[in-house]
Amino acid sequence: MKLVVFDLDGTLLDTIPDITFYLNKAMDKFGFGILTESEVRKKVGHGAKELVADCVGENVPESVIKECLDYYNKIYTESDSPRTKFFKGIENLLTELKKSGYKLAILSNKPQFTVDKIYSIYLKKYSFDCVVGGGRFPFKPDKTALTEIMKELSVTKENTVMVGDGETDVLTAIKAEVKGVAVAWGYKDVAELISTGAKNIAYDTKELFNLIQK
């Protein structure tokens, strides 16, 4: 049995419009500056806490960061993420992988409760075998969560592929000694992914499917 573990934001779904919208609501409420989607895109990938801390800037009390983070998580999770969309070809890719007998998992640094909500809206119909967000295990690029997913689904590292758009995904695959595929349509530059250690780059979902099968 083979397993494909996907990152969420920037890999399966374009979530930046919703992240930016609700993040800016939190920034405005607590008196911080508004950010563009382009600015937010450069900051995502390391979890909500680091995202908020990065956006509010330096010399901000931890208590204020926590209040802002809690508010952001609340309003984002309670929303139905109406601005989020699948990247081109992802729905067909997931359908083909399921037909081909692959086990599917999600591994994200986004908080578990937010991942669960987005999964229920957009991805539940594809019947992923495991959905892991931030909080249960150390954040990527720590390999613990990935190795636990493989253990839970009884799949060896030789039969596992990690797919993501960020340097954290590339490093997680390397640390867990599994095949990694970096996607070019996400939030990080291809040059940055290659410099991090990415050996396989997929520029569209057809190429991704072929790389997964190799």
Contacts in CASP RR format, 6 or more apart in sequence:
PFRMAT RR
TARGET T0000
AUTHOR 0000-0000-0000
METHOD contacts of the structure
MODEL  1
MKLVVFDLDGTLLDTIPDITFYLNKAMDKFGFGILTESEVRKKVGHGAKE
LVADCVGENVPESVIKECLDYYNKIYTESDSPRTKFFKGIENLLTELKKS
GYKLAILSNKPQFTVDKIYSIYLKKYSFDCVVGGGRFPFKPDKTALTEIM
KELSVTKENTVMVGDGETDVLTAIKAEVKGVAVAWGYKDVAELISTGAKN
IAYDTKELFNLIQK
1 101 0 8 1.000
1 103 0 8 1.000
1 153 0 8 1.000
1 154 0 8 1.000
1 155 0 8 1.000
1 159 0 8 1.000
2 101 0 8 1.000
2 102 0 8 1.000
2 103 0 8 1.000
2 155 0 8 1.000
2 159 0 8 1.000
2 160 0 8 1.000
2 161 0 8 1.000
3 102 0 8 1.000
3 103 0 8 1.000
3 104 0 8 1.000
3 105 0 8 1.000
3 129 0 8 1.000
3 149 0 8 1.000
3 150 0 8 1.000
3 153 0 8 1.000
3 155 0 8 1.000
3 159 0 8 1.000
3 160 0 8 1.000
3 161 0 8 1.000
4 97 0 8 1.000
4 102 0 8 1.000
4 103 0 8 1.000
4 104 0 8 1.000
4 105 0 8 1.000
4 160 0 8 1.000
4 161 0 8 1.000
4 163 0 8 1.000
4 212 0 8 1.000
5 105 0 8 1.000
5 106 0 8 1.000
5 107 0 8 1.000
5 146 0 8 1.000
5 149 0 8 1.000
5 160 0 8 1.000
5 161 0 8 1.000
5 162 0 8 1.000
5 163 0 8 1.000
6 12 0 8 1.000
6 104 0 8 1.000
6 105 0 8 1.000
6 106 0 8 1.000
6 107 0 8 1.000
6 163 0 8 1.000
6 164 0 8 1.000
7 106 0 8 1.000
7 107 0 8 1.000
7 108 0 8 1.000
7 140 0 8 1.000
7 163 0 8 1.000
7 164 0 8 1.000
7 165 0 8 1.000
7 166 0 8 1.000
7 169 0 8 1.000
8 15 0 8 1.000
8 106 0 8 1.000
8 108 0 8 1.000
8 110 0 8 1.000
8 115 0 8 1.000
8 118 0 8 1.000
9 15 0 8 1.000
9 16 0 8 1.000
9 19 0 8 1.000
9 44 0 8 1.000
9 45 0 8 1.000
9 108 0 8 1.000
9 110 0 8 1.000
9 165 0 8 1.000
9 187 0 8 1.000
10 16 0 8 1.000
10 87 0 8 1.000
10 164 0 8 1.000
10 165 0 8 1.000
10 183 0 8 1.000
10 185 0 8 1.000
10 186 0 8 1.000
10 187 0 8 1.000
11 87 0 8 1.000
11 163 0 8 1.000
11 164 0 8 1.000
11 165 0 8 1.000
11 169 0 8 1.000
11 183 0 8 1.000
11 186 0 8 1.000
12 86 0 8 1.000
12 87 0 8 1.000
12 90 0 8 1.000
12 94 0 8 1.000
12 106 0 8 1.000
12 123 0 8 1.000
13 84 0 8 1.000
13 85 0 8 1.000
13 86 0 8 1.000
13 87 0 8 1.000
13 90 0 8 1.000
13 118 0 8 1.000
13 122 0 8 1.000
13 123 0 8 1.000
14 84 0 8 1.000
14 85 0 8 1.000
14 86 0 8 1.000
14 87 0 8 1.000
14 186 0 8 1.000
15 81 0 8 1.000
15 84 0 8 1.000
15 118 0 8 1.000
16 37 0 8 1.000
16 40 0 8 1.000
16 41 0 8 1.000
16 44 0 8 1.000
16 187 0 8 1.000
17 37 0 8 1.000
17 83 0 8 1.000
17 84 0 8 1.000
18 76 0 8 1.000
18 79 0 8 1.000
18 81 0 8 1.000
18 82 0 8 1.000
18 83 0 8 1.000
18 84 0 8 1.000
19 40 0 8 1.000
19 44 0 8 1.000
19 51 0 8 1.000
19 76 0 8 1.000
20 35 0 8 1.000
20 36 0 8 1.000
20 37 0 8 1.000
20 40 0 8 1.000
21 83 0 8 1.000
22 72 0 8 1.000
22 75 0 8 1.000
22 76 0 8 1.000
22 79 0 8 1.000
23 35 0 8 1.000
23 40 0 8 1.000
23 51 0 8 1.000
23 52 0 8 1.000
23 55 0 8 1.000
23 72 0 8 1.000
23 76 0 8 1.000
24 34 0 8 1.000
24 35 0 8 1.000
25 72 0 8 1.000
25 75 0 8 1.000
26 52 0 8 1.000
26 68 0 8 1.000
26 69 0 8 1.000
26 71 0 8 1.000
26 72 0 8 1.000
26 75 0 8 1.000
27 33 0 8 1.000
27 34 0 8 1.000
27 35 0 8 1.000
27 55 0 8 1.000
27 56 0 8 1.000
27 68 0 8 1.000
28 34 0 8 1.000
29 68 0 8 1.000
29 71 0 8 1.000
30 56 0 8 1.000
30 64 0 8 1.000
30 67 0 8 1.000
30 68 0 8 1.000
30 71 0 8 1.000
32 55 0 8 1.000
32 56 0 8 1.000
32 57 0 8 1.000
32 68 0 8 1.000
35 55 0 8 1.000
40 51 0 8 1.000
40 55 0 8 1.000
41 187 0 8 1.000
42 187 0 8 1.000
43 51 0 8 1.000
43 54 0 8 1.000
43 55 0 8 1.000
44 51 0 8 1.000
44 187 0 8 1.000
45 51 0 8 1.000
45 109 0 8 1.000
45 166 0 8 1.000
45 168 0 8 1.000
45 187 0 8 1.000
46 109 0 8 1.000
46 139 0 8 1.000
46 168 0 8 1.000
47 109 0 8 1.000
47 110 0 8 1.000
47 111 0 8 1.000
47 134 0 8 1.000
47 139 0 8 1.000
48 69 0 8 1.000
48 72 0 8 1.000
48 73 0 8 1.000
48 110 0 8 1.000
48 111 0 8 1.000
48 114 0 8 1.000
49 65 0 8 1.000
49 69 0 8 1.000
52 65 0 8 1.000
52 68 0 8 1.000
52 69 0 8 1.000
52 72 0 8 1.000
53 60 0 8 1.000
53 65 0 8 1.000
53 69 0 8 1.000
56 64 0 8 1.000
56 65 0 8 1.000
56 68 0 8 1.000
73 111 0 8 1.000
73 113 0 8 1.000
73 114 0 8 1.000
76 114 0 8 1.000
77 111 0 8 1.000
77 113 0 8 1.000
77 114 0 8 1.000
77 117 0 8 1.000
80 121 0 8 1.000
81 117 0 8 1.000
81 118 0 8 1.000
81 121 0 8 1.000
81 122 0 8 1.000
84 118 0 8 1.000
84 121 0 8 1.000
84 122 0 8 1.000
86 122 0 8 1.000
87 185 0 8 1.000
87 186 0 8 1.000
87 205 0 8 1.000
88 185 0 8 1.000
88 204 0 8 1.000
88 205 0 8 1.000
89 204 0 8 1.000
89 205 0 8 1.000
90 205 0 8 1.000
92 205 0 8 1.000
93 205 0 8 1.000
93 208 0 8 1.000
93 209 0 8 1.000
94 104 0 8 1.000
94 123 0 8 1.000
94 126 0 8 1.000
95 126 0 8 1.000
96 209 0 8 1.000
97 104 0 8 1.000
97 209 0 8 1.000
97 212 0 8 1.000
98 104 0 8 1.000
98 126 0 8 1.000
98 127 0 8 1.000
100 213 0 8 1.000
102 212 0 8 1.000
103 129 0 8 1.000
103 130 0 8 1.000
103 153 0 8 1.000
103 155 0 8 1.000
104 126 0 8 1.000
104 127 0 8 1.000
104 128 0 8 1.000
104 129 0 8 1.000
105 128 0 8 1.000
105 129 0 8 1.000
105 130 0 8 1.000
105 131 0 8 1.000
105 132 0 8 1.000
105 149 0 8 1.000
105 153 0 8 1.000
106 115 0 8 1.000
106 119 0 8 1.000
106 123 0 8 1.000
106 128 0 8 1.000
106 130 0 8 1.000
106 131 0 8 1.000
106 132 0 8 1.000
106 133 0 8 1.000
107 132 0 8 1.000
107 133 0 8 1.000
107 140 0 8 1.000
107 145 0 8 1.000
107 146 0 8 1.000
107 149 0 8 1.000
107 162 0 8 1.000
107 172 0 8 1.000
108 115 0 8 1.000
108 132 0 8 1.000
108 133 0 8 1.000
108 134 0 8 1.000
109 133 0 8 1.000
109 134 0 8 1.000
109 139 0 8 1.000
109 140 0 8 1.000
109 168 0 8 1.000
110 118 0 8 1.000
110 133 0 8 1.000
110 134 0 8 1.000
111 133 0 8 1.000
111 134 0 8 1.000
111 135 0 8 1.000
112 132 0 8 1.000
112 133 0 8 1.000
112 134 0 8 1.000
112 135 0 8 1.000
112 136 0 8 1.000
115 131 0 8 1.000
115 132 0 8 1.000
115 133 0 8 1.000
115 134 0 8 1.000
116 131 0 8 1.000
119 128 0 8 1.000
119 131 0 8 1.000
129 153 0 8 1.000
130 149 0 8 1.000
130 152 0 8 1.000
130 153 0 8 1.000
132 145 0 8 1.000
132 148 0 8 1.000
132 149 0 8 1.000
133 145 0 8 1.000
134 145 0 8 1.000
136 145 0 8 1.000
137 144 0 8 1.000
137 145 0 8 1.000
137 148 0 8 1.000
138 144 0 8 1.000
138 145 0 8 1.000
139 168 0 8 1.000
140 146 0 8 1.000
140 168 0 8 1.000
140 169 0 8 1.000
140 171 0 8 1.000
140 172 0 8 1.000
141 167 0 8 1.000
141 168 0 8 1.000
141 169 0 8 1.000
141 170 0 8 1.000
141 171 0 8 1.000
141 172 0 8 1.000
141 175 0 8 1.000
142 172 0 8 1.000
142 175 0 8 1.000
143 172 0 8 1.000
143 175 0 8 1.000
143 176 0 8 1.000
145 172 0 8 1.000
146 160 0 8 1.000
146 162 0 8 1.000
146 172 0 8 1.000
146 173 0 8 1.000
146 176 0 8 1.000
146 178 0 8 1.000
147 176 0 8 1.000
150 156 0 8 1.000
150 157 0 8 1.000
150 160 0 8 1.000
150 176 0 8 1.000
150 178 0 8 1.000
157 176 0 8 1.000
157 177 0 8 1.000
157 178 0 8 1.000
160 176 0 8 1.000
160 178 0 8 1.000
160 179 0 8 1.000
161 178 0 8 1.000
161 179 0 8 1.000
161 180 0 8 1.000
161 181 0 8 1.000
161 211 0 8 1.000
161 212 0 8 1.000
162 169 0 8 1.000
162 172 0 8 1.000
162 173 0 8 1.000
162 176 0 8 1.000
162 178 0 8 1.000
162 179 0 8 1.000
162 180 0 8 1.000
162 181 0 8 1.000
163 169 0 8 1.000
163 180 0 8 1.000
163 181 0 8 1.000
163 182 0 8 1.000
163 183 0 8 1.000
163 202 0 8 1.000
163 208 0 8 1.000
163 212 0 8 1.000
164 170 0 8 1.000
164 181 0 8 1.000
164 182 0 8 1.000
164 183 0 8 1.000
165 182 0 8 1.000
165 183 0 8 1.000
165 185 0 8 1.000
165 186 0 8 1.000
165 187 0 8 1.000
165 188 0 8 1.000
165 193 0 8 1.000
166 182 0 8 1.000
166 186 0 8 1.000
166 187 0 8 1.000
166 188 0 8 1.000
166 192 0 8 1.000
166 193 0 8 1.000
166 196 0 8 1.000
167 188 0 8 1.000
167 192 0 8 1.000
167 193 0 8 1.000
167 196 0 8 1.000
169 180 0 8 1.000
169 182 0 8 1.000
170 180 0 8 1.000
170 182 0 8 1.000
170 193 0 8 1.000
170 196 0 8 1.000
170 197 0 8 1.000
170 198 0 8 1.000
171 196 0 8 1.000
171 197 0 8 1.000
173 179 0 8 1.000
173 180 0 8 1.000
174 180 0 8 1.000
174 197 0 8 1.000
179 200 0 8 1.000
180 198 0 8 1.000
180 199 0 8 1.000
180 200 0 8 1.000
181 200 0 8 1.000
181 201 0 8 1.000
181 202 0 8 1.000
181 208 0 8 1.000
181 211 0 8 1.000
181 212 0 8 1.000
182 190 0 8 1.000
182 193 0 8 1.000
182 198 0 8 1.000
182 200 0 8 1.000
182 201 0 8 1.000
182 202 0 8 1.000
183 201 0 8 1.000
183 202 0 8 1.000
183 208 0 8 1.000
184 190 0 8 1.000
184 201 0 8 1.000
184 202 0 8 1.000
184 203 0 8 1.000
185 203 0 8 1.000
185 204 0 8 1.000
190 201 0 8 1.000
193 201 0 8 1.000
194 201 0 8 1.000
200 211 0 8 1.000
202 208 0 8 1.000
202 211 0 8 1.000
END
